[in-house]
């Protein structure tokens, strides 16, 4: 894996994505104190606001930062317009807050917030497409980036249409579009991006090599087909097609998990650290999310759907991101502050820059928090849920502390 920094964007351009993302994480965990799990409903404005706060402000913010950093390094071409990244995160942050206001307070705000988010994402997608134009070899990573961004583009256009309907400006059936929106942005963008990014990052950090990657190719293909099928089912109003899509996405995730298992077995770096523990937890929650999703599907009990989504968002995405930030942020800080000092004075190693105790506290609090809050959802018990969220909140505080510690790290 070539990790040449020659084409990497400037430090001050990428770092805000990670800082702002972590702030959004803390805010969105605090927001969940307000949930009433005895009356949870996916179209409740408070839930819709939270979903976007968490997914746009935290998950997408971090993915955009990671893409800004990794794409040029992996492709060995510079960004088409690296300066775009100075405006993408502020627009995304402002748009996300406006959208929240739109969902919770004034529906008329929603299309405005949505448009600001749309502009931010269009700039991102434009840069990605123009950057990929110069790429000669369409390998797995490039293909996933391309597929994911096409999917994002369609997903946010549907989002804007729904936002106009939500604000009462046009008349379309939101419920019909909702599944297509969710599948395009979460399945097509976030999951496919994670599949692609993880095939670069996991082998790099775990030093795995000599494995075949057929399973992930199957996973990406099936996930893409499933998104297309769900989209067609909405266009043609044939529900059966969507069910085939749901089934394929379950098989896609199982294939992906099998690939991860292979990479894990082939790793040369056998010692366990905060990164490997975070990855193990992350993938365990992905598996649990799929299992509860299946329980919902066969038993049609709504709370299993909420549990499945909660585990996907708070379990899979959050451990996936925290674990990676403990690797990526020290690397960026090291390059910025210490790379030039090599050979002149003693420079720290990457592991020295991570505050071990805080990261394990984060992991422990989040893990306990997920278990208790999930029981709260399962038993529709608000006290349990809020107790769980208290642990999640402590985990988020330790997460923020650890990231700030790494950013402020100075050689002693
Ligand atoms: C231009 C940007 C976007 C706009 C305007 C938008 C708008 C909307 C609207 C209006 C709904 C609610 C439909 C209803 O009343 O049931 C919705 C639902 C949803 N959106 Fe978005 N969206 C945008 C981007 C995104 C992105 C990027 C993601 C994921 C990363 C996302 C994830 C979701 C999810 C998961 C739901 C379902 C939430 C639930 O039912 O509880 N959206 N979106």
Boltz pocket constraint, residues with backbone or C-beta under 6 A from the ligand:
constraints:
  - pocket:
      binder: B
      contacts: [[A, 41], [A, 42], [A, 43], [A, 44], [A, 47], [A, 48], [A, 51], [A, 52], [A, 55], [A, 56], [A, 60], [A, 110], [A, 113], [A, 114], [A, 115], [A, 117], [A, 118], [A, 155], [A, 156], [A, 157], [A, 158], [A, 159], [A, 160], [A, 162], [A, 163], [A, 166], [A, 174], [A, 175], [A, 178], [A, 181], [A, 182], [A, 185], [A, 186], [A, 190]]
      max_distance: 6.0
